Amino acid sequence: MPIINKYQISSIFAAVLLLSACGESTPPDHRAAVTLPLYTEGDADNGAIIYQDACGQCHQLNAGLNKKGPQLIIYGAPAAELEDYTYSDGLKTSGWVWDAQTLDPYIADAEKAMLDSKMLSNPMPDAQERADVIAYLSTLRAAVPITEDDSKQ
């Protein structure tokens, strides 16, 4: 009887392949650095509370961590640009940049603002609450992740 059978060899081979890939990780998809100034027409602190209540179930604030909806470090970014999320065709072809002018109607009623919107949230009719959420989103700034190739330059 051989010491190692073909199934054990296959398992060992698979483990070696997996372990050899541990040093290389693909950075999460990210957006370019925000260049727009902060939105000051709302209260960002109150917006953070409203965000948790109204948006936090479906959206994360970390690059590469999507839930039902994409991560929302979006202020100043073109719409539908992350490769690790599947957007509606309407959003992909909208040409929108996420700022107060596009976020306000979308947050107010996504299905009315974008007919084929995938966002199925309840409308947010209160203009001040929307302004607060937009102010909060404008404060979120994410650094571009460092890849292994970037660190060797």
GULUM-621765 format. One record per residue: x, y, z of N, C-alpha, C, O in turn. Coordinates in nm, 2 decimals, always signed. Layout:
// residues N
     n_xx     n_yy     n_zz    ca_xx    ca_yy    ca_zz     c_xx     c_yy     c_zz     o_xx     o_yy     o_zz
        X        Y        Z        X        Y        Z        X        Y        Z        X        Y        Z
...
// end
This chain:
// residues 153
     n_xx     n_yy     n_zz    ca_xx    ca_yy    ca_zz     c_xx     c_yy     c_zz     o_xx     o_yy     o_zz
    +0.08    -0.12    +0.00    +0.00    +0.00    +0.00    +0.09    +0.12    +0.00    +0.18    +0.14    +0.09
    +0.07    +0.22    -0.10    +0.15    +0.33    -0.10    +0.13    +0.42    +0.02    +0.01    +0.43    +0.07
    +0.23    +0.50    +0.06    +0.22    +0.58    +0.18    +0.12    +0.70    +0.15    +0.04    +0.74    +0.23
    +0.13    +0.76    +0.03    +0.05    +0.87    -0.01    -0.03    +0.83    -0.14    +0.02    +0.79    -0.24
    -0.16    +0.83    -0.12    -0.25    +0.79    -0.24    -0.27    +0.92    -0.33    -0.24    +1.03    -0.29
    -0.34    +0.90    -0.44    -0.36    +1.01    -0.53    -0.44    +1.12    -0.48    -0.43    +1.24    -0.52
    -0.54    +1.09    -0.39    -0.62    +1.19    -0.33    -0.54    +1.28    -0.23    -0.56    +1.40    -0.23
    -0.45    +1.22    -0.16    -0.37    +1.30    -0.07    -0.27    +1.39    -0.15    -0.25    +1.50    -0.11
    -0.22    +1.34    -0.26    -0.13    +1.42    -0.34    -0.21    +1.54    -0.40    -0.16    +1.65    -0.40
    -0.33    +1.52    -0.44    -0.42    +1.63    -0.49    -0.44    +1.73    -0.38    -0.43    +1.85    -0.41
    -0.47    +1.68    -0.26    -0.49    +1.77    -0.15    -0.37    +1.86    -0.12    -0.38    +1.98    -0.09
    -0.25    +1.79    -0.12    -0.13    +1.86    -0.09    -0.10    +1.96    -0.20    -0.06    +2.07    -0.16
    -0.12    +1.93    -0.32    -0.10    +2.02    -0.43    -0.19    +2.14    -0.42    -0.14    +2.25    -0.44
    -0.31    +2.12    -0.39    -0.41    +2.23    -0.37    -0.37    +2.32    -0.26    -0.37    +2.44    -0.27
    -0.32    +2.26    -0.15    -0.28    +2.34    -0.03    -0.16    +2.43    -0.07    -0.15    +2.54    -0.03
    -0.06    +2.37    -0.14    +0.06    +2.45    -0.18    +0.02    +2.56    -0.27    +0.07    +2.67    -0.25
    -0.07    +2.54    -0.36    -0.12    +2.65    -0.45    -0.18    +2.76    -0.37    -0.15    +2.88    -0.40
    -0.27    +2.72    -0.28    -0.34    +2.83    -0.20    -0.24    +2.90    -0.11    -0.25    +3.03    -0.11
    -0.15    +2.83    -0.05    -0.05    +2.90    +0.03    +0.05    +2.99    -0.04    +0.09    +3.09    +0.01
    +0.08    +2.95    -0.16    +0.17    +3.03    -0.24    +0.11    +3.16    -0.29    +0.18    +3.26    -0.32
    -0.02    +3.17    -0.29    -0.09    +3.29    -0.33    -0.12    +3.38    -0.21    -0.17    +3.49    -0.23
    -0.09    +3.34    -0.09    -0.12    +3.42    +0.03    -0.04    +3.56    +0.03    -0.10    +3.66    +0.08
    +0.07    +3.56    -0.02    +0.15    +3.69    -0.02    +0.10    +3.79    -0.12    +0.13    +3.91    -0.11
    +0.02    +3.75    -0.22    -0.03    +3.84    -0.32    -0.18    +3.86    -0.30    -0.26    +3.76    -0.29
    -0.22    +3.98    -0.27    -0.36    +4.00    -0.26    -0.40    +4.11    -0.35    -0.33    +4.21    -0.38
    -0.52    +4.10    -0.40    -0.58    +4.20    -0.49    -0.64    +4.31    -0.40    -0.72    +4.28    -0.32
    -0.59    +4.43    -0.43    -0.65    +4.54    -0.34    -0.80    +4.55    -0.38    -0.84    +4.53    -0.49
    -0.88    +4.60    -0.28    -1.02    +4.62    -0.31    -1.04    +4.73    -0.42    -0.95    +4.82    -0.43
    -1.14    +4.72    -0.49    -1.17    +4.82    -0.59    -1.19    +4.95    -0.52    -1.25    +4.95    -0.41
    -1.15    +5.06    -0.57    -1.16    +5.19    -0.51    -1.18    +5.30    -0.61    -1.17    +5.27    -0.73
    -1.22    +5.41    -0.56    -1.24    +5.53    -0.65    -1.13    +5.62    -0.63    -1.05    +5.62    -0.53
    -1.11    +5.71    -0.73    -1.01    +5.81    -0.72    -1.03    +5.90    -0.60    -1.14    +5.91    -0.55
    -0.93    +5.96    -0.56    -0.94    +6.06    -0.44    -1.04    +6.17    -0.47    -1.04    +6.22    -0.59
    -1.11    +6.21    -0.37    -1.22    +6.31    -0.39    -1.15    +6.45    -0.40    -1.06    +6.48    -0.32
    -1.19    +6.52    -0.49    -1.14    +6.66    -0.51    -1.24    +6.77    -0.48    -1.20    +6.89    -0.47
    -1.36    +6.73    -0.46    -1.47    +6.83    -0.43    -1.45    +6.88    -0.28    -1.41    +6.80    -0.20
    -1.48    +7.00    -0.26    -1.48    +7.05    -0.12    -1.60    +6.99    -0.04    -1.69    +6.93    -0.10
    -1.59    +6.99    +0.09    -1.70    +6.94    +0.17    -1.83    +7.01    +0.14    -1.83    +7.13    +0.11
    -1.94    +6.94    +0.15    -2.07    +7.00    +0.13    -2.11    +7.05    +0.27    -2.12    +6.97    +0.37
    -2.14    +7.18    +0.28    -2.17    +7.24    +0.41    -2.31    +7.29    +0.42    -2.34    +7.36    +0.52
    -2.40    +7.24    +0.34    -2.54    +7.28    +0.35    -2.62    +7.19    +0.45    -2.74    +7.21    +0.47
    -2.55    +7.09    +0.50    -2.61    +7.00    +0.60    -2.52    +6.98    +0.72    -2.41    +7.02    +0.72
    -2.57    +6.91    +0.81    -2.50    +6.87    +0.94    -2.45    +6.73    +0.92    -2.52    +6.63    +0.93
    -2.32    +6.72    +0.90    -2.25    +6.59    +0.88    -2.27    +6.49    +1.00    -2.29    +6.37    +0.98
    -2.27    +6.55    +1.12    -2.28    +6.46    +1.23    -2.42    +6.40    +1.24    -2.44    +6.28    +1.27
    -2.53    +6.48    +1.21    -2.66    +6.42    +1.20    -2.67    +6.33    +1.08    -2.74    +6.23    +1.09
    -2.61    +6.36    +0.97    -2.61    +6.28    +0.85    -2.55    +6.14    +0.88    -2.60    +6.04    +0.82
    -2.45    +6.13    +0.97    -2.39    +6.00    +1.00    -2.50    +5.91    +1.07    -2.50    +5.79    +1.05
    -2.58    +5.98    +1.16    -2.68    +5.90    +1.23    -2.79    +5.86    +1.13    -2.83    +5.74    +1.13
    -2.83    +5.95    +1.04    -2.93    +5.91    +0.94    -2.88    +5.81    +0.85    -2.95    +5.71    +0.81
    -2.75    +5.82    +0.81    -2.69    +5.72    +0.72    -2.70    +5.58    +0.78    -2.74    +5.48    +0.72
    -2.66    +5.57    +0.91    -2.67    +5.44    +0.98    -2.81    +5.38    +0.97    -2.83    +5.26    +0.95
    -2.90    +5.46    +1.00    -3.04    +5.42    +1.00    -3.10    +5.39    +0.86    -3.16    +5.28    +0.84
    -3.08    +5.47    +0.77    -3.14    +5.46    +0.64    -3.06    +5.39    +0.53    -3.11    +5.33    +0.44
    -2.93    +5.39    +0.54    -2.84    +5.34    +0.44    -2.75    +5.22    +0.48    -2.71    +5.14    +0.40
    -2.72    +5.21    +0.61    -2.62    +5.12    +0.66    -2.66    +4.97    +0.64    -2.57    +4.89    +0.64
    -2.79    +4.94    +0.62    -2.82    +4.80    +0.60    -2.77    +4.75    +0.47    -2.74    +4.63    +0.46
    -2.76    +4.83    +0.37    -2.73    +4.79    +0.23    -2.59    +4.84    +0.19    -2.54    +4.79    +0.09
    -2.53    +4.94    +0.25    -2.41    +4.99    +0.21    -2.30    +4.99    +0.32    -2.33    +5.02    +0.43
    -2.18    +4.97    +0.28    -2.06    +4.98    +0.36    -1.99    +5.11    +0.33    -2.02    +5.18    +0.23
    -1.89    +5.14    +0.41    -1.81    +5.26    +0.39    -1.66    +5.22    +0.37    -1.58    +5.30    +0.38
    -1.64    +5.09    +0.34    -1.50    +5.05    +0.32    -1.49    +5.00    +0.17    -1.57    +4.92    +0.12
    -1.38    +5.04    +0.11    -1.35    +5.00    -0.03    -1.35    +4.84    -0.03    -1.29    +4.78    +0.06
    -1.41    +4.79    -0.13    -1.41    +4.64    -0.15    -1.51    +4.57    -0.07    -1.51    +4.44    -0.08
    -1.59    +4.64    +0.01    -1.69    +4.57    +0.09    -1.83    +4.61    +0.05    -1.88    +4.70    +0.12
    -1.88    +4.55    -0.04    -2.01    +4.58    -0.09    -2.11    +4.49    -0.02    -2.08    +4.37    +0.02
    -2.23    +4.54    +0.00    -2.34    +4.46    +0.05    -2.44    +4.44    -0.06    -2.40    +4.41    -0.17
    -2.57    +4.47    -0.03    -2.67    +4.47    -0.14    -2.64    +4.59    -0.24    -2.66    +4.58    -0.36
    -2.59    +4.70    -0.18    -2.54    +4.81    -0.26    -2.39    +4.83    -0.25    -2.33    +4.77    -0.16
    -2.34    +4.91    -0.34    -2.19    +4.93    -0.34    -2.15    +5.01    -0.22    -2.23    +5.08    -0.15
    -2.02    +5.01    -0.19    -1.96    +5.09    -0.08    -1.99    +5.24    -0.12    -1.99    +5.27    -0.24
    -2.01    +5.32    -0.02    -2.05    +5.46    -0.04    -1.95    +5.57    -0.02    -1.99    +5.68    +0.03
    -1.82    +5.55    -0.04    -1.73    +5.66    -0.04    -1.73    +5.71    -0.18    -1.65    +5.68    -0.27
    -1.84    +5.79    -0.21    -1.87    +5.83    -0.35    -1.87    +5.97    -0.38    -1.86    +6.01    -0.50
    -1.87    +6.06    -0.28    -1.89    +6.20    -0.31    -1.78    +6.25    -0.40    -1.66    +6.24    -0.37
    -1.82    +6.31    -0.51    -1.72    +6.36    -0.61    -1.68    +6.25    -0.72    -1.60    +6.28    -0.81
    -1.73    +6.13    -0.70    -1.69    +6.02    -0.79    -1.79    +6.00    -0.90    -1.91    +6.03    -0.88
    -1.75    +5.96    -1.02    -1.84    +5.92    -1.13    -1.93    +5.80    -1.08    -1.88    +5.71    -1.01
    -2.05    +5.80    -1.12    -2.14    +5.70    -1.08    -2.11    +5.57    -1.15    -2.06    +5.57    -1.26
    -2.13    +5.46    -1.09    -2.12    +5.32    -1.15    -1.98    +5.29    -1.19    -1.96    +5.23    -1.30
    -1.87    +5.33    -1.12    -1.74    +5.30    -1.17    -1.67    +5.19    -1.10    -1.56    +5.15    -1.15
    -1.72    +5.13    -1.00    -1.65    +5.02    -0.93    -1.67    +4.89    -1.01    -1.78    +4.86    -1.06
    -1.56    +4.82    -1.03    -1.57    +4.70    -1.11    -1.62    +4.58    -1.03    -1.66    +4.48    -1.08
    -1.62    +4.59    -0.89    -1.66    +4.48    -0.81    -1.81    +4.49    -0.77    -1.85    +4.43    -0.67
    -1.89    +4.57    -0.84    -2.03    +4.58    -0.82    -2.10    +4.59    -0.95    -2.05    +4.65    -1.05
    -2.22    +4.52    -0.96    -2.30    +4.52    -1.08    -2.41    +4.63    -1.07    -2.50    +4.62    -0.99
    -2.39    +4.74    -1.15    -2.49    +4.85    -1.15    -2.60    +4.83    -1.25    -2.58    +4.75    -1.34
    -2.70    +4.91    -1.24    -2.81    +4.91    -1.34    -2.75    +4.97    -1.47    -2.66    +5.05    -1.46
    -2.81    +4.94    -1.58    -2.77    +5.00    -1.71    -2.79    +5.15    -1.70    -2.71    +5.23    -1.76
    -2.90    +5.20    -1.65    -2.93    +5.34    -1.64    -2.82    +5.41    -1.56    -2.78    +5.52    -1.61
    -2.78    +5.36    -1.45    -2.67    +5.43    -1.37    -2.54    +5.42    -1.45    -2.46    +5.52    -1.45
    -2.51    +5.31    -1.52    -2.38    +5.30    -1.59    -2.38    +5.40    -1.70    -2.27    +5.45    -1.74
    -2.49    +5.43    -1.76    -2.49    +5.53    -1.88    -2.53    +5.67    -1.84    -2.54    +5.75    -1.93
    -2.55    +5.69    -1.71    -2.60    +5.82    -1.67    -2.50    +5.94    -1.69    -2.54    +6.05    -1.71
    -2.37    +5.91    -1.68    -2.28    +6.02    -1.68    -2.27    +6.10    -1.55    -2.21    +6.21    -1.55
    -2.34    +6.05    -1.45    -2.35    +6.13    -1.33    -2.22    +6.13    -1.25    -2.14    +6.03    -1.26
    -2.19    +6.24    -1.18    -2.09    +6.24    -1.08    -2.16    +6.27    -0.95    -2.25    +6.35    -0.94
    -2.13    +6.19    -0.85    -2.20    +6.20    -0.72    -2.16    +6.33    -0.65    -2.06    +6.34    -0.59
    -2.25    +6.42    -0.65    -2.24    +6.55    -0.58    -2.38    +6.58    -0.53    -2.47    +6.50    -0.54
    -2.40    +6.70    -0.47    -2.53    +6.73    -0.41    -2.64    +6.74    -0.52    -2.75    +6.70    -0.49
    -2.61    +6.78    -0.64    -2.71    +6.79    -0.74    -2.76    +6.65    -0.79    -2.87    +6.64    -0.83
    -2.68    +6.55    -0.78    -2.72    +6.42    -0.82    -2.77    +6.33    -0.70    -2.86    +6.25    -0.71
    -2.70    +6.35    -0.59    -2.74    +6.27    -0.47    -2.87    +6.31    -0.42    -2.95    +6.22    -0.38
    -2.90    +6.44    -0.42    -3.03    +6.48    -0.36    -3.15    +6.42    -0.42    -3.23    +6.36    -0.35
    -3.17    +6.42    -0.55    -3.29    +6.36    -0.61    -3.28    +6.20    -0.59    -3.39    +6.14    -0.58
    -3.16    +6.15    -0.60    -3.15    +6.00    -0.59    -3.18    +5.95    -0.45    -3.25    +5.85    -0.43
    -3.14    +6.03    -0.35    -3.17    +5.99    -0.21    -3.32    +6.02    -0.18    -3.39    +5.94    -0.11
    -3.37    +6.12    -0.24    -3.51    +6.16    -0.22    -3.60    +6.04    -0.27    -3.70    +6.00    -0.20
    -3.58    +5.99    -0.39    -3.65    +5.88    -0.44    -3.58    +5.82    -0.56    -3.59    +5.86    -0.67
    -3.50    +5.72    -0.53    -3.41    +5.66    -0.63    -3.48    +5.61    -0.75    -3.44    +5.62    -0.87
    -3.60    +5.54    -0.73    -3.67    +5.49    -0.84    -3.73    +5.60    -0.93    -3.75    +5.57    -1.05
    -3.76    +5.71    -0.88    -3.81    +5.82    -0.96    -3.69    +5.89    -1.03    -3.71    +5.94    -1.15
    -3.58    +5.90    -0.96    -3.46    +5.97    -1.02    -3.40    +5.89    -1.13    -3.34    +5.94    -1.23
    -3.40    +5.75    -1.12    -3.34    +5.66    -1.21    -3.44    +5.55    -1.23    -3.45    +5.46    -1.15
    -3.50    +5.54    -1.35    -3.61    +5.45    -1.37    -3.58    +5.30    -1.34    -3.66    +5.23    -1.29
    -3.45    +5.26    -1.38    -3.42    +5.12    -1.36    -3.32    +5.11    -1.24    -3.24    +5.01    -1.23
    -3.33    +5.19    -1.14    -3.25    +5.19    -1.03    -3.26    +5.06    -0.95    -3.37    +5.00    -0.94
    -3.15    +5.01    -0.91    -3.15    +4.89    -0.82    -3.17    +4.92    -0.68    -3.20    +4.83    -0.60
    -3.16    +5.05    -0.64    -3.17    +5.09    -0.50    -3.32    +5.09    -0.47    -3.40    +5.16    -0.52
    -3.36    +5.00    -0.37    -3.50    +4.99    -0.34    -3.53    +5.04    -0.20    -3.61    +4.99    -0.13
    -3.46    +5.15    -0.17    -3.48    +5.21    -0.04    -3.61    +5.29    -0.03    -3.67    +5.32    -0.14
    -3.66    +5.32    +0.09    -3.77    +5.41    +0.10    -3.73    +5.55    +0.06    -3.62    +5.59    +0.09
    -3.82    +5.62    +0.00    -3.79    +5.76    -0.03    -3.76    +5.84    +0.10    -3.81    +5.81    +0.20
    -3.67    +5.94    +0.08    -3.64    +6.03    +0.20    -3.69    +6.17    +0.16    -3.62    +6.25    +0.10
    -3.81    +6.20    +0.20    -3.87    +6.32    +0.15    -3.82    +6.45    +0.22    -3.83    +6.56    +0.17
    -3.76    +6.44    +0.34    -3.71    +6.55    +0.41    -3.58    +6.61    +0.35    -3.48    +6.54    +0.36
    -3.59    +6.73    +0.30    -3.48    +6.79    +0.23    -3.36    +6.81    +0.33    -3.24    +6.80    +0.29
    -3.39    +6.85    +0.45    -3.28    +6.87    +0.55    -3.21    +6.74    +0.58    -3.08    +6.73    +0.59
    -3.28    +6.63    +0.60    -3.22    +6.50    +0.62    -3.13    +6.46    +0.50    -3.02    +6.41    +0.52
    -3.18    +6.48    +0.38    -3.09    +6.45    +0.26    -2.97    +6.54    +0.26    -2.86    +6.49    +0.23
    -2.98    +6.67    +0.29    -2.86    +6.75    +0.30    -2.77    +6.71    +0.41    -2.65    +6.71    +0.38
    -2.82    +6.66    +0.52    -2.73    +6.61    +0.62    -2.65    +6.48    +0.58    -2.54    +6.47    +0.60
    -2.72    +6.39    +0.51    -2.66    +6.27    +0.46    -2.55    +6.31    +0.35    -2.44    +6.25    +0.35
    -2.59    +6.40    +0.27    -2.49    +6.44    +0.16    -2.37    +6.51    +0.23    -2.25    +6.48    +0.19
    -2.39    +6.59    +0.33    -2.28    +6.65    +0.41    -2.19    +6.54    +0.47    -2.07    +6.55    +0.46
    -2.25    +6.44    +0.53    -2.18    +6.33    +0.58    -2.10    +6.25    +0.47    -1.98    +6.23    +0.49
    -2.16    +6.22    +0.36    -2.09    +6.15    +0.26    -1.97    +6.23    +0.20    -1.87    +6.17    +0.16
    -1.99    +6.36    +0.21    -1.88    +6.45    +0.15    -1.76    +6.45    +0.25    -1.65    +6.49    +0.20
    -1.77    +6.40    +0.37    -1.66    +6.40    +0.46    -1.58    +6.27    +0.45    -1.47    +6.26    +0.50
    -1.63    +6.17    +0.38    -1.57    +6.04    +0.37    -1.46    +6.04    +0.26    -1.49    +6.06    +0.14
    -1.34    +6.02    +0.30    -1.23    +6.03    +0.21    -1.15    +5.90    +0.23    -1.11    +5.87    +0.34
    -1.13    +5.83    +0.13    -1.05    +5.70    +0.14    -0.92    +5.71    +0.06    -0.91    +5.76    -0.05
    -0.81    +5.67    +0.12    -0.68    +5.67    +0.06    -0.69    +5.55    -0.05    -0.75    +5.45    -0.02
    -0.61    +5.57    -0.15    -0.60    +5.46    -0.25    -0.52    +5.35    -0.19    -0.41    +5.38    -0.13
    -0.57    +5.23    -0.20    -0.49    +5.12    -0.14    -0.36    +5.10    -0.21    -0.34    +5.12    -0.33
    -0.26    +5.06    -0.13    -0.12    +5.04    -0.18    -0.12    +4.89    -0.22    -0.15    +4.80    -0.15
    -0.07    +4.88    -0.35    -0.05    +4.74    -0.40    +0.09    +4.71    -0.38    +0.18    +4.79    -0.36
    +0.12    +4.58    -0.40    +0.26    +4.53    -0.39    +0.35    +4.60    -0.49    +0.46    +4.64    -0.46
    +0.30    +4.62    -0.61    +0.38    +4.69    -0.72    +0.41    +4.84    -0.68    +0.52    +4.89    -0.71
    +0.31    +4.91    -0.62    +0.33    +5.04    -0.58    +0.44    +5.06    -0.47    +0.52    +5.16    -0.48
    +0.45    +4.96    -0.38    +0.55    +4.97    -0.28    +0.69    +4.95    -0.32    +0.79    +4.98    -0.25
    +0.71    +4.89    -0.44    +0.84    +4.86    -0.49    +0.90    +4.97    -0.58    +1.02    +4.96    -0.62
    +0.82    +5.08    -0.60    +0.87    +5.19    -0.68    +0.97    +5.28    -0.61    +1.02    +5.37    -0.67
// end
